[in-house]
Amino acid sequence: MPAASTATGATTRKRAVNLTLNEGLVAQAKTYTSNLSATMEALLAAYVAQQQQTRLARQEQADSISMDWNAVHAAVGSFADEHCTL
């Protein structure tokens, strides 16, 4: 497979994949782009970046909630501490 240049100048390997797409939609898309593969790759890259950002935001939110809960626990303890039988 030929390599393609990226925005950073590095090369990435490309490989053929099979996709099942709506025939009418593909025909419409071809009226807007002369390189459907490049368009799909750009859209997929944007989707992956958005999903990664969403995952990072969720993790940061979970970390923040955990830190807040730990602060509350350190300040006032746990309700269960009064009922520990050990």
Backbone torsions as a table, in degrees:
resi	resn	phi	psi	omega
1	MET	NA	143.0	177.0
2	PRO	-73.9	153.2	177.6
3	ALA	-94.1	153.0	179.1
4	ALA	-121.8	147.5	177.7
5	SER	-79.3	144.5	174.9
6	THR	-106.7	177.0	-179.3
7	ALA	-62.0	-26.1	-179.0
8	THR	-87.9	-1.7	179.7
9	GLY	91.0	-11.9	178.2
10	ALA	-76.4	158.9	177.7
11	THR	-104.1	147.0	177.7
12	THR	-124.1	146.1	178.0
13	ARG	-78.6	145.6	176.4
14	LYS	-115.7	150.1	174.2
15	ARG	-144.1	150.0	178.8
16	ALA	-73.7	140.3	174.9
17	VAL	-134.1	157.7	176.7
18	ASN	-101.3	129.7	175.6
19	LEU	-124.0	146.0	173.0
20	THR	-106.9	112.9	-176.2
21	LEU	-126.1	154.7	176.9
22	ASN	-61.8	123.0	-175.0
23	GLU	-59.5	-43.2	179.1
24	GLY	-64.1	-40.3	179.0
25	LEU	-65.2	-40.6	177.4
26	VAL	-61.9	-44.0	179.1
27	ALA	-61.0	-42.4	177.8
28	GLN	-64.9	-43.2	-178.7
29	ALA	-62.2	-36.2	-179.6
30	LYS	-65.4	-19.8	175.8
31	THR	-75.6	-16.5	-178.5
32	TYR	-104.2	-16.3	-177.3
33	THR	-141.6	143.4	176.0
34	SER	-92.7	-8.5	-179.1
35	ASN	-133.1	85.6	-176.7
36	LEU	-62.3	-35.7	179.3
37	SER	-62.4	-45.8	-179.9
38	ALA	-65.3	-38.6	178.7
39	THR	-64.8	-45.4	179.0
40	MET	-64.2	-39.2	178.5
41	GLU	-63.8	-41.8	178.4
42	ALA	-63.9	-43.1	178.0
43	LEU	-64.6	-40.7	178.5
44	LEU	-66.1	-40.1	177.8
45	ALA	-62.5	-41.5	178.1
46	ALA	-64.8	-40.4	178.7
47	TYR	-63.3	-45.6	179.8
48	VAL	-62.5	-44.4	179.3
49	ALA	-61.1	-40.7	179.7
50	GLN	-67.0	-40.6	178.6
51	GLN	-65.2	-39.6	177.3
52	GLN	-64.1	-41.2	178.9
53	GLN	-65.0	-40.4	177.9
54	THR	-62.9	-44.4	178.9
55	ARG	-62.4	-42.9	178.7
56	LEU	-62.8	-43.0	179.3
57	ALA	-62.8	-41.8	177.7
58	ARG	-63.7	-41.3	179.7
59	GLN	-65.2	-41.6	178.4
60	GLU	-64.3	-38.2	177.3
61	GLN	-65.2	-43.9	178.8
62	ALA	-63.7	-40.9	177.8
63	ASP	-62.4	-41.9	179.6
64	SER	-64.8	-44.0	178.1
65	ILE	-62.2	-42.6	179.3
66	SER	-62.8	-43.0	178.0
67	MET	-63.0	-42.0	178.4
68	ASP	-63.5	-43.3	179.8
69	TRP	-64.6	-41.2	177.8
70	ASN	-62.8	-36.6	177.5
71	ALA	-65.9	-42.4	177.5
72	VAL	-63.2	-44.1	-179.6
73	HIS	-63.0	-40.0	179.3
74	ALA	-67.3	-34.0	-177.3
75	ALA	-78.9	-41.7	-173.1
76	VAL	-121.5	-6.3	-179.1
77	GLY	79.7	-167.3	-177.7
78	SER	-114.4	143.6	175.5
79	PHE	-56.3	-37.0	-176.8
80	ALA	-69.9	-19.2	-179.2
81	ASP	-58.1	-34.6	-178.6
82	GLU	-70.8	-19.0	-172.8
83	HIS	-112.2	13.9	-179.7
84	CYS	-72.8	129.4	-177.9
85	THR	-99.1	1.6	-178.4
86	LEU	-86.3	NA	NA
